[in-house]
Amino acid sequence: MDLKQRLSSFRRSSIEKILTPQENQAKIDEVRKIIGPVASKFPVMCSDASIQRYLRARKNNSKKAAKMLKCSLKWRLEYKPEMIKWDDIAQEGALGRLYKADYLDSQGRTVLVMRPAITSASAAAGQIKYLVYCLENAIMTLSSKQQEQMVWLVDFQGWNKSCISLKITRETAQILQDHYPERLGLAVMYNPPKVFESFWTMVKPFLEPKTFKKVIFAYPDNTKSLRMMEELFDKDKLESYFGGRNTVGWTLESFSKKMKDDDNKRMSNVSEGGVSTELINESIQIDDNNSDDETSSCDTLGSTMGGDKEEINVQERLDSPKPTILQKDESGAKP
């Protein structure tokens, strides 16, 4: 299945669930009513557009969407992602293993480039903090471009088993799915090695079905993959390690300057502060007994993770025989 067919499939699945404008607004109002008075304290997170993303993530179930949003409000209150600045994460940011590209995709979406083969000396908490910083920055760009979703472009050059951290991978998926719902438009895995098949088998259970369907694999020796990359990106701006003609790529000097400039703009727009912690915590308490969600409470970051125990047998599991799942069919996409 090529890119156009995949995107068409996404649109068909979305069309099946589209509500009328009146029904959609009624759902949004219902979620805001469930959230209660605290909604007025978070005008951005409780805007129509934001609530609609949470509704889509929970298949238009108002109660589940409200619970999910409440958990995000609690997380944002405690984690304060909007207050993270470049100076707070400069050590991790200087590696160039995750950065916002200087170009957009063909649909005008922000592109986040990931290069997981580059080793980080930071602890998991530091890596996740930098991820959140990049997501916040990308969303600021999305808003200025009248877009809601971003593209992740993952370069597997030099990637091997020693680059694997199941814990960080799982926390990344949790952050994206729980607190940035419907922000991922497409994830392009570029030229993953054979060993990634086994790792992908372990990662799949962490991903919600909607997220999993947005992942596409591309290979430099595949004609349709090359065509897909040309349809998605301007080859003159795309980095050479993705098959583009840009040989300069990422540089720390220009990237750090841009991020600091963006910090100044973002901080001037931070409006969801000055709210009493006690008031918010009281306002967003969730009645677990009345919830029909799959989970019973808001999980703080890492509370549902297996932690370091999950890393112990990863290498053994990777070395175990696994079925081939990344077939290089003529589409260049995963089956």
C-alpha positions in Angstrom: 0.0 0.0 0.0 1.6 3.3 -1.1 1.4 6.7 0.7 -1.7 7.9 -1.1 -3.6 4.7 -0.3 -2.5 4.8 3.4 -3.6 8.4 3.7 -6.9 7.6 1.9 -7.4 4.8 4.4 -6.9 7.2 7.3 -9.4 9.6 5.9 -12.0 6.9 5.3 -11.6 5.7 8.9 -12.0 9.2 10.1 -15.1 9.9 7.9 -16.9 7.0 9.4 -16.8 8.7 12.8 -17.4 12.3 11.8 -20.2 14.0 13.7 -22.4 16.9 12.5 -21.2 20.3 13.6 -24.0 20.5 16.1 -23.3 17.0 17.5 -19.6 17.8 17.7 -20.2 21.0 19.6 -22.5 19.3 21.9 -19.8 16.7 22.7 -17.3 19.5 23.3 -19.7 21.3 25.6 -20.4 18.1 27.5 -16.7 17.5 28.1 -16.2 21.1 29.3 -19.2 20.7 31.7 -17.6 17.5 33.1 -14.3 19.3 33.6 -16.1 21.9 35.6 -15.0 25.4 36.6 -11.3 24.6 36.3 -11.8 24.7 32.5 -11.8 28.5 32.6 -8.3 28.4 34.3 -6.9 26.6 31.3 -8.3 28.4 28.2 -5.9 26.8 25.7 -6.1 23.2 27.0 -9.9 23.5 27.3 -10.5 25.2 24.0 -12.8 23.7 21.5 -9.9 22.5 19.3 -8.1 20.9 22.2 -11.2 19.1 23.6 -11.9 17.9 20.1 -8.5 16.2 19.9 -9.2 14.4 23.2 -12.6 13.4 21.9 -11.1 11.9 18.7 -8.5 10.1 20.8 -11.4 8.5 22.8 -13.7 7.8 19.9 -16.1 10.7 20.9 -16.8 9.3 24.3 -17.3 12.4 26.4 -16.6 10.8 29.8 -13.4 9.2 28.6 -12.2 12.3 26.8 -12.9 14.4 30.0 -11.0 12.0 32.1 -8.1 12.0 29.7 -8.1 15.8 29.6 -8.2 16.0 33.4 -5.2 13.8 33.7 -3.3 16.0 31.2 -4.3 19.1 33.2 -2.9 17.5 36.4 0.2 16.4 34.5 0.8 19.9 33.1 0.3 21.4 36.6 2.9 19.1 38.1 5.4 18.8 35.2 5.1 22.4 33.9 6.1 21.6 30.3 5.4 25.1 29.1 8.1 26.5 31.4 11.0 24.4 30.1 13.6 26.5 28.4 16.6 25.7 26.2 19.1 26.3 29.1 17.3 23.6 31.0 17.9 20.9 28.4 20.9 22.3 26.5 23.1 19.3 27.2 20.6 16.9 25.7 19.7 19.3 22.9 23.3 19.7 21.8 23.5 16.1 20.7 21.3 16.6 17.6 19.5 13.3 18.3 16.1 15.1 18.3 15.4 18.4 16.7 12.8 20.4 14.8 13.6 20.6 11.1 14.0 23.9 9.3 11.4 22.7 6.8 7.7 21.6 6.8 6.3 18.6 5.0 4.1 19.0 1.8 1.0 19.5 4.0 2.6 22.3 6.0 3.2 20.2 9.1 6.1 20.7 11.5 8.7 17.9 11.2 10.6 16.5 14.2 13.7 14.6 13.2 14.9 11.7 15.5 18.3 10.0 15.2 18.2 7.3 17.9 21.7 5.9 17.0 23.2 9.0 18.7 24.0 8.1 22.3 22.7 10.2 25.1 24.5 10.4 28.5 21.4 11.8 30.1 19.2 9.8 32.4 15.8 8.8 31.2 14.2 11.8 33.0 16.4 14.2 31.1 15.7 12.6 27.8 12.0 12.7 28.4 12.2 16.4 29.5 13.9 17.3 26.2 11.3 15.3 24.3 8.5 17.3 26.0 10.4 20.6 25.3 10.5 19.7 21.6 6.9 18.8 21.5 5.9 22.1 23.1 8.0 24.0 20.6 6.6 22.0 17.7 3.1 22.7 18.8 3.8 26.5 18.9 4.9 26.2 15.3 1.9 24.2 14.4 -0.4 26.9 15.8 1.3 29.6 13.8 0.8 27.5 10.6 -2.9 26.7 11.4 -2.0 23.0 11.7 -2.7 20.5 14.4 -0.4 17.5 13.7 3.3 17.0 13.2 5.5 14.5 11.3 8.2 12.4 13.0 11.1 11.5 10.7 13.3 8.8 12.2 16.8 8.1 10.9 18.1 4.6 11.7 21.6 5.1 10.3 24.1 3.5 12.7 21.3 2.0 14.8 21.9 -1.3 16.6 20.9 -3.2 19.6 23.1 -1.1 21.9 20.9 1.9 21.1 17.8 0.3 22.6 16.0 1.5 25.7 12.6 -0.1 26.1 11.9 2.1 29.1 12.4 5.4 27.2 10.5 4.1 24.2 7.6 3.2 26.3 7.6 6.5 28.2 7.8 8.4 24.9 4.7 6.6 23.7 2.9 7.3 26.9 3.7 11.0 26.8 2.6 11.4 23.2 -0.6 9.4 23.5 -1.7 10.5 27.0 -0.9 14.2 26.9 -0.5 15.1 23.2 -3.4 13.2 21.6 -3.9 13.5 17.9 -0.8 15.5 17.5 1.0 12.9 15.5 0.1 12.9 11.8 2.7 10.5 10.5 5.8 8.7 11.6 8.3 7.7 9.0 10.8 5.0 10.0 13.7 5.5 7.5 15.8 2.4 6.7 15.5 0.4 9.9 17.9 -2.5 10.1 16.9 -6.1 10.3 17.3 -6.3 14.1 14.6 -3.6 14.5 12.0 -6.3 13.6 12.4 -7.9 17.0 12.4 -4.5 18.8 9.3 -3.4 16.9 7.5 -6.6 18.1 8.2 -5.5 21.7 7.1 -1.9 21.1 3.8 -2.6 19.4 1.9 -3.3 22.6 2.8 0.2 23.9 1.0 1.8 20.9 -2.6 2.5 20.6 -4.1 1.2 17.3 -4.5 4.8 15.9 -0.9 5.6 16.6 0.3 2.3 15.2 -1.5 2.9 11.9 0.4 6.2 11.5 3.8 4.5 11.3 5.2 4.0 7.8 8.5 2.4 6.9 10.7 3.7 4.1 13.8 2.3 2.4 16.4 4.0 0.2 16.5 1.1 -2.2 12.7 1.0 -2.7 11.2 2.9 -5.6 7.9 3.6 -3.9 9.6 4.6 -0.7 11.6 7.1 -2.7 8.5 8.4 -4.4 6.8 8.7 -1.0 9.7 10.8 0.4 9.5 13.1 -2.6 5.8 13.5 -2.1 6.2 14.4 1.5 9.4 16.6 1.5 11.3 19.1 -0.5 14.4 17.2 -1.5 16.5 20.4 -1.6 15.8 20.9 2.1 15.6 17.3 3.2 18.8 16.1 4.9 21.1 13.8 2.9 20.7 11.0 5.4 17.1 10.8 4.4 17.9 10.8 0.7 17.7 14.6 0.3 20.1 17.1 -1.2 20.8 19.1 2.0 24.3 18.1 3.0 24.6 20.7 5.8 21.8 19.2 8.0 21.6 20.1 11.7 24.0 22.5 13.3 24.0 23.3 17.0 24.7 27.0 16.6 21.7 27.7 14.4 19.4 25.3 16.2 20.2 26.6 19.7 19.7 30.2 18.6 16.4 29.4 17.0 15.2 27.5 20.1 16.2 30.4 22.4 14.3 32.8 20.1 11.3 30.5 20.2 11.5 30.3 24.0 11.2 34.1 24.3 8.1 34.1 22.1 6.6 31.1 23.9 7.2 32.5 27.4 5.5 35.8 26.4 2.4 33.8 25.5 2.2 31.6 28.6 -1.2 32.4 30.0 -2.1 29.4 32.1 -0.2 30.3 35.2 -1.0 31.8 38.5 -3.4 29.1 39.4 -3.5 27.6 42.9 -2.1 24.1 42.9 -4.6 23.2 45.6 -7.5 24.6 43.6 -6.6 22.7 40.5 -5.9 19.5 42.3 -9.2 19.7 44.0 -11.0 20.7 40.8 -9.7 17.9 38.7 -10.1 15.0 41.1 -11.5 12.0 39.3 -14.2 9.9 40.8 -12.8 6.4 39.9 -16.0 4.7 40.9 -18.0 6.6 38.4 -15.5 6.3 35.5 -16.1 3.9 32.6 -12.6 4.3 31.3 -10.2 1.4 31.0 -8.0 2.7 33.8 -9.0 3.8 37.3 -6.7 6.8 37.8 -4.3 9.3 36.3 -0.9 7.7 36.0 2.0 10.0 36.7 4.9 9.8 34.3 6.6 6.5 34.7 4.2 5.1 37.3 3.0 2.4 34.9 6.4 1.7 33.5 8.3 -1.5 34.2 11.4 0.6 34.9 14.8 -0.9 34.7 13.5 -4.4 35.1 12.1 -4.2 31.6 15.7 -3.6 30.3 17.2 -6.7 31.8 16.1 -9.3 29.2 15.8 -7.0 26.2 19.0 -8.3 24.6 18.0 -11.9 25.1 14.5 -11.2 23.6 16.1 -9.5 20.6 18.4 -12.5 20.0 15.4 -14.9 20.1 14.0 -16.0 16.7 11.2 -13.7 15.6 8.9 -13.8 12.6 9.7 -11.3 9.9 7.4 -8.3 10.2 9.1 -5.6 8.2 8.6 -7.1 4.7 10.0 -4.8 2.0 7.0 -5.0 -0.2 6.7 -2.8 -3.2 5.1 0.0 -1.2 8.0 0.3 1.2 5.5 0.4 4.1 5.0 -2.0 6.9 2.4 -4.8 6.2 
